[in-house]
């Protein structure tokens, strides 16, 4: 179970275990400290940018590092040189980052800025914790690309799933058993999505939602759970995004399930019927998958962007990381949390998935300026999160000028 904690400095929010209530924790976004369960203050007004004069963009080499860390999976350093008249230190340097993305999807989801501002109620992450000890791997032949996958069959028209859709979703939904550093285990759900071999789940299913949590000892991905052809494969952690509570895994092996398509949630409507797929209460009910009816109750927004899908029923602990699908079998959200004692549940919208998989900037930092001959140089480090290696090149545009209105 968990409590909701919101950083008063940057407004990042976290689902924390109950035993952390009243204790001081460190925000992974801004590195500030605050007390879990305290009421956040009103956000500070944003600072105005400067009026600027453009110059040509500078290309940046991108160097990536594989990790399960929350902040980044790559670093792109660059040195900017320019003649600056000595003594004019009031000029403002404004940097803008752009990326050329190499996407395997013909219509990737938009990159969005996550701003979590949830109501001050206790939410329960939908992972199922247990005290069991951890228990129980294949080079991969070429898999079909997303463009070669068959098109989605139409729905039945009465809100139910066709047998073809149902079987495809069942094959793609997996049971996760995670062995933590202390040898305890957590249970949750996940699903193959977007590209062959890629599995999506929640960060909290891996025990990596809060702080600089270490990677688990082992992540087991169980395909066809409870069936005669059940098999267990090892999951490699590619990326963990603690702001959105999403994690990206890679699984290698033969005859992997067809990945599900992840769609935007912008076309969802209140009362629309959807299905929650996964393993409620882990394997306590049985090892087979559950597919349960639910409905869209509300589309929660921040700054005009959908940040959460509120669902009515159909979800329990153990469903965390499982797909929320429409009647055509398309994923419109990822199960994440619920409010204890109610039928109110939440899902992460599909847009968040694409914003992580397409690659994005996670941090930009400026070093100390220094003189080199008649030039002043400023080291700039750009950290990027790019689990699927979709970023081909990073670039930097910079402007100098007096403070004033922001550049369009």
Order of alpha helices (4+ residues) and beta strands (2+ residues): beta-beta-beta-beta-beta-beta-beta-beta-beta-beta-beta-alpha-beta-beta-beta-beta-beta-beta-beta-beta-beta-beta-beta-beta-beta-alpha-beta-beta-beta-beta
